[in-house]
């Protein structure tokens, strides 16, 4: 579904009193395994980037070239000059930024309701939020298409944005709710006694403390909206309205695939996600609520 | 500064037994009242109702001359110190202290002046740029206090503010809070489950149990004249010794085990021929040498040396209190032991003795009982009983 991986902590070997060499061997074993996994994860990315710099005959040669010996930039210029590139960039940016912003605002409010208020049907609601994520996307495409065409949202960015939100929001609400539950209720109570309104306490006290949760959520929303292909492909027909991922597919035609520019385009498309991640990752500071209550 | 008043206040959480029942309590301007009781007695609920964090099911709460039932917490002009301090972790100590002033749109330089003044007073001046995580428990506690003080509110509400501190620091902060309160003369309602805190800090102490106010009085009167068995067993550490006895001879004698005790100048005429509960404070249990009054024979079970004094558990023949529901659960007297075999029923009297008294477990001992120091309670209602010839200690407080 997404490329969010590698979040699990490195496995820690249990501490046992065994001969040192054995312990070291074990550790080395884990390390080798880790490196293997890393290689498997990184190789496709490397191959994409290196192919983007190879001239055409190197790409199609039977002996694979792991390092581009004669790097060229022509693939990039070809990709950029491919029809509708800038349209696609604009569309992707619009869709992604709207999805990120809207999902953060809506998810924050929804998570507040779920975490801080008790209302009839709260538990079933929480379960349903989780449940809808289990439904495979492919099964929803046709019903969604019918639904969206009835409300005249096919071939419109707004329609795609709404659909992306429906996929991003459950995860976002669920995540933020978890973060909210971790904030002691005395903090907002204290703010209210100190003179803040209920909403003021949410915004001034809870919101800043949700930083890590908001960052995690926004990364997820960004990746989802930026990388999504199937929905965009099915719902956006007009070339001017297509997003970058659909535009990438245009390199594959009936006559074959133009690998060089395709890889260059793919490399370019990956950049914003990486840049976004680098920008916000520092905010995933752990233990932000430390010191609120007794230590 | 204002007075604080509960008028027939009740709180019910949907369908459950009421958490607070018909609470009437008035805290005068500048007074320090401690609300004390075992956990779940409704004391925190009562406090939170004043703060506006809990809705009031019935009755009225007044701060000054305003009925605050329908006011939001921020409109009540009170400050609250929470058990876990509730400092804002993302703000510096300065911002924490200034938060309430900022919310009330106090001018910037006035904010700075007041925050710095308070920080100076509480020894936090060097820490204004730090964040709560960088402070020790005691310092955080001080910041929490400072955040309340700096607002100059109508009243302070404190919800077990010391319970997260270690024992030594707690004693120190206890004195500090009492000192601050006296200096500022702010009406204060303080909630705790610790009766030592209650006794040492409060001008008056209100004891609650199961949502019902049991007694409100000065610490000394609460100790000397508990209104019922619950207060008697809750206040005082170690708790009051309680056992059952029968009143005989027209209310002039008390009989328990093999002991027949002349009541001296006191009369329990209405209870003649009936059973009641007798209470005696540990410090009134004395060794009988040189005493020419009534004595009770017993046997030493255990000696706990505390340095300055010793606590001695003495087993005597008497009926233990059957009605466990009338006393504080934590102060339950130990059950009958096997130490005195010839006696059918025995009760452990806890005595506070001078450290020079040499007694060893198993030793037979005679205990002096001064009838004028005994407390009497009804077996059914648990209420304190007045004796006809009324010495000061037996008066019932309202």
Interface residues (C-beta under 8 A of the other chain):
Chain A: X184 X186 X187 X189 X190 X191 X192 X193 X194 X195 X196 X197 X198 X200 X205 X208 X209 X211 X287 X288 X289 X290 X291 X292 X293 X294 X295
Chain B: X51 X52 X53 X72 X73 X74 X76 X78 X79 X80 X82 X83 X84 X85 X86 X87 X88 X89 X90 X99 X100 X103 X104 X131 X132 X133 X134 X135 X137 X140 X147 X151 X164
